[in-house]
Amino acid sequence: MGLNGIHYCRNQYINTQLAAGITLDPNIIVMESEPSTQRQPSPNPMLKRAFSLPITQYAWREVRKGHPSVALEQLKVPVMHNLAPGEVLVQVEAAALNPIGYKLMSMLPNTVAKRPHTAENDFTGIVVASQGVTEFKHGDAVCGWVSQSMSQMTSQGALCHFVRVRADHCVRRPHNVTPIQAAGVCLAGLSAYKLLFEDAKVKAGQRIFINNGSGGVGSFAIQLAKASGCHVTATASSTTRNFVLRLGADEVVDYQTEPVAQFLVKNPPEILFDAIVDCHGLSPDLYNNCEHYLKPEGIFATVAPATPSLFATATAGAGLFGRALRPAWLGGVSRNLRLLNLENSKDDLRALGDFISSGKVTPAVDSVFKFDDIFLAYERLMSGRAQGKVVVVVDSDLYVEQKHGKPKSI
């Protein structure tokens, strides 16, 4: 019998006994314990490993639509031992928050979001079980993400102690980063990679404009573009200017002085940009006016418009593509528009990992919070002042370690 079968039999036995009203010996299994509480070890190595994992865990579950303080509850949920072929079970050390998390939380009705489910996407941790997976073994450190489609199918997410995920959504954790740095790599890094290399098709020697350079996606985009030999102009505030310059930006536009599109229309670059990568997605003006500062053959690549409501987001998206498809004599914009469609790619994850392992890209960490302080973490992210990723530490020992020595960042 394989490890997966052992977990299944154990779970079936426990459920049968509990249904019959039988009190289980705590030396056999612990149902109402903290996630770290474990059964007495077995002399059989496979049984020892199977019974060393808890049955339940605490997770931040998205249970209703609204602000994170309304939408989230910390609940006890099962640890998903019954893995499908190609899946791994990862003991989460740290997770990272993403703006798309709280935006969808506030925007989507329960039926569309398929609540309840565990919140957030990005995590890093240790593989503790697998089914039909050869790339990873027990004890491997990985960073990974739970895509939106996977979350809706499995109710899994990153803000928990154990996450069940497809192995192709994980990559080995680069040796030169800490768990806290690795927590926010996948979603933001993969978004930046796809925007640059698949949507904007950037090449060495090109001049690239990156909007929102200090955010999670923008901080990766600047470094990836510079590592590829591009000249980078990025937007920042007066507060984040130095941070964006440390990331590698050659020039900085202060969006607080005047609207970015208005500034670029008045002050177009001597050599027009080859590509614009909009990591903000809040205003259509940057695209609507880009003929003034983007080459005719240039590409405007953007994340999805982010507005407070589903209707407003759909309207903004339709407006962008309406201008892109409309002929110039009817007020259209004659520049190629690409909207990020973020799907998992094992090859892209590996390429991103190689950039980090080589030292060309360093994940930027803004702040670190305890698992129980999730609302403070969202408050920081939603302030708009974060420089890099906001990380939530699930492993309490890791939180103590980082307090004694802040992880290296940009």
Long-range contacts (C-beta under 8 A, 24 or more apart in sequence): 2-131, 3-46, 3-49, 3-50, 3-129, 3-131, 4-81, 4-82, 4-83, 4-129, 4-131, 6-46, 6-47, 6-50, 7-50, 7-53, 7-81, 7-82, 7-129, 8-81, 8-82, 10-50, 10-51, 10-81, 11-55, 11-81, 11-82, 14-55, 29-55, 30-54, 30-55, 31-55, 31-56, 32-56, 32-76, 34-58, 35-79, 35-161, 35-162, 49-129, 49-138, 53-79, 53-81, 53-89, 53-128, 53-129, 53-162, 54-79, 54-161, 54-162, 55-79, 55-81, 57-160, 57-161, 57-162, 58-160, 58-161, 58-371, 59-118, 59-157, 59-159, 59-160, 59-161, 60-118, 60-119, 60-120, 60-157, 60-159, 60-160, 60-371, 60-374, 61-116, 61-117, 61-118, 61-119, 62-105, 62-113, 62-115, 62-116, 62-117, 62-118, 62-119, 62-157, 63-115, 63-116, 64-110, 64-115, 65-105, 65-106, 65-107, 65-108, 65-109, 65-110, 65-113, 65-115, 66-105, 66-106, 67-102, 67-105, 67-106, 68-102, 68-105, 68-374, 68-375, 68-378, 69-375, 69-378, 71-105, 71-106, 72-105, 72-119, 72-374, 72-375, 74-372, 74-374, 77-118, 77-160, 79-161, 79-162, 80-154, 80-156, 80-162, 80-164, 81-129, 83-129, 83-130, 83-131, 83-164, 84-131, 85-131, 85-132, 86-131, 86-132, 86-133, 86-166, 86-167, 86-168, 87-130, 87-131, 87-133, 87-164, 87-165, 87-166, 87-167, 88-127, 88-129, 88-130, 88-131, 88-133, 88-136, 88-142, 88-164, 88-165, 88-166, 88-167, 88-170, 89-127, 89-128, 89-129, 89-130, 89-162, 89-163, 89-164, 90-123, 90-125, 90-126, 90-127, 90-128, 90-142, 90-144, 90-162, 90-163, 90-164, 90-165, 90-170, 91-125, 91-126, 91-128, 91-161, 91-162, 92-123, 92-124, 92-125, 92-158, 92-160, 92-161, 92-162, 92-163, 92-394, 92-395, 93-123, 93-124, 93-125, 93-126, 93-179, 93-183, 93-393, 93-394, 93-395, 93-398, 94-123, 94-124, 94-125, 94-179, 94-180, 94-182, 94-183, 94-391, 94-392, 94-393, 94-394, 94-395, 94-398, 95-120, 95-122, 95-123, 95-124, 95-158, 95-159, 95-183, 95-391, 95-392, 95-394, 96-120, 96-122, 96-123, 96-158, 96-183, 96-184, 96-187, 96-188, 96-216, 96-389, 96-390, 96-391, 96-392, 97-377, 97-378, 97-381, 97-389, 97-390, 97-391, 97-392, 98-122, 98-184, 98-187, 98-188, 98-216, 99-215, 99-216, 99-306, 99-381, 100-187, 100-306, 102-378, 102-381, 102-382, 103-306, 104-148, 106-308, 107-308, 107-309, 107-310, 107-313, 108-310, 109-310, 112-310, 113-152, 114-152, 114-155, 116-155, 117-151, 117-152, 117-155, 117-156, 117-157, 118-151, 118-155, 118-156, 118-157, 118-158, 118-159, 118-160, 118-163, 119-157, 119-158, 119-159, 120-146, 120-157, 120-158, 120-159, 120-392, 121-145, 121-146, 121-147, 121-148, 121-151, 121-157, 121-158, 121-186, 121-187, 122-158, 122-183, 122-184, 122-185, 122-186, 122-187, 122-188, 123-158, 123-163, 123-183, 124-173, 124-179, 124-182, 124-183, 124-185, 125-163, 125-179, 125-394, 127-170, 128-162, 130-167, 133-167, 135-167, 136-167, 136-170, 136-172, 140-172, 141-172, 141-173, 141-179, 141-182, 142-170, 142-171, 142-172, 142-173, 143-170, 143-171, 143-173, 143-182, 143-183, 143-185, 143-186, 144-169, 144-170, 144-171, 144-186, 145-169, 145-186, 145-187, 145-190, 145-344, 147-342, 147-343, 147-344, 159-371, 159-374, 159-392, 159-394, 160-394, 161-394, 166-344, 168-344, 168-346, 169-344, 169-349, 170-349, 171-346, 171-349, 171-350, 171-352, 171-353, 172-353, 174-353, 174-356, 174-357, 175-357, 176-356, 176-357, 176-359, 177-356, 177-362, 177-363, 178-402, 178-407, 178-408, 179-395, 179-398, 180-365, 180-368, 180-391, 180-393, 180-398, 180-402, 180-407, 181-362, 181-363, 181-365, 181-407, 181-408, 181-409, 182-363, 183-389, 183-391, 183-392, 184-216, 184-363, 184-365, 184-388, 184-389, 184-390, 184-391, 185-352, 185-353, 185-356, 185-363, 186-349, 186-352, 187-216, 187-342, 188-215, 188-216, 188-217, 188-219, 188-220, 188-389, 189-220, 189-352, 189-356, 189-361, 189-363, 190-342, 190-344, 190-345, 190-348, 190-349, 190-352, 191-217, 191-220, 191-279, 191-303, 191-340, 191-342, 192-217, 192-218, 192-220, 192-221, 192-224, 192-277, 192-279, 193-220, 193-224, 193-348, 193-351, 193-352, 194-340, 194-342, 194-345, 194-348, 195-221, 195-277, 195-279, 195-301, 195-302, 195-303, 195-340, 196-221, 196-224, 196-225, 196-228, 196-275, 196-277, 196-301, 197-224, 197-228, 198-348, 199-299, 199-301, 199-338, 199-340, 200-275, 200-276, 200-277, 200-299, 200-301, 200-338, 201-275, 201-299, 202-228, 202-230, 202-274, 202-275, 203-228, 203-229, 203-230, 203-274, 204-228, 204-229, 204-230, 205-229, 205-230, 205-231, 206-230, 206-231, 206-274, 206-275, 207-231, 207-233, 207-269, 207-271, 207-272, 207-273, 207-274, 208-232, 208-233, 208-273, 208-274, 208-275, 208-276, 208-277, 209-233, 209-234, 209-264, 209-273, 209-275, 209-276, 209-277, 209-293, 209-294, 210-234, 210-235, 210-249, 210-276, 210-277, 210-279, 211-235, 211-260, 211-276, 211-277, 211-278, 211-279, 211-280, 211-286, 212-278, 212-279, 212-280, 213-240, 213-244, 213-247, 213-249, 213-252, 213-279, 214-240, 214-243, 214-244, 214-386, 214-387, 214-388, 215-279, 215-280, 215-386, 216-386, 216-388, 216-389, 217-279, 217-303, 218-244, 218-279, 218-280, 219-247, 219-364, 219-387, 219-388, 219-389, 219-410, 220-361, 220-363, 221-277, 221-279, 222-247, 222-248, 222-249, 223-247, 223-248, 223-355, 223-360, 223-361, 223-362, 224-355, 224-361, 225-277, 227-355, 227-360, 227-361, 233-269, 233-273, 235-260, 239-385, 240-387, 243-364, 243-387, 243-388, 243-410, 246-410, 247-364, 247-410, 259-283, 259-285, 260-285, 260-286, 261-285, 261-286, 261-288, 261-289, 261-290, 262-289, 264-289, 264-292, 264-293, 265-289, 265-292, 265-293, 268-292, 268-293, 269-293, 272-298, 273-298, 274-298, 274-299, 275-299, 275-300, 275-301, 276-300, 276-301, 277-301, 277-302, 278-302, 278-303, 279-303, 280-306, 281-305, 281-306, 282-306, 282-307, 284-316, 284-319, 284-320, 284-323, 287-320, 287-323, 287-324, 287-333, 287-335, 287-337, 288-323, 288-333, 290-333, 290-335, 291-333, 291-334, 291-335, 294-335, 296-334, 296-335, 297-336, 298-335, 298-336, 299-335, 299-336, 299-337, 299-338, 300-335, 300-336, 300-337, 300-338, 301-338, 301-339, 301-340, 302-337, 302-338, 302-339, 302-340, 303-339, 303-340, 304-339, 304-340, 362-408, 362-409, 362-410, 363-388, 363-389, 363-409, 364-388, 364-389, 364-409, 364-410, 365-389, 365-391, 365-407, 365-409, 366-390, 367-391, 368-392, 368-393, 368-399, 368-402, 368-407, 369-393, 370-396, 370-399, 371-396
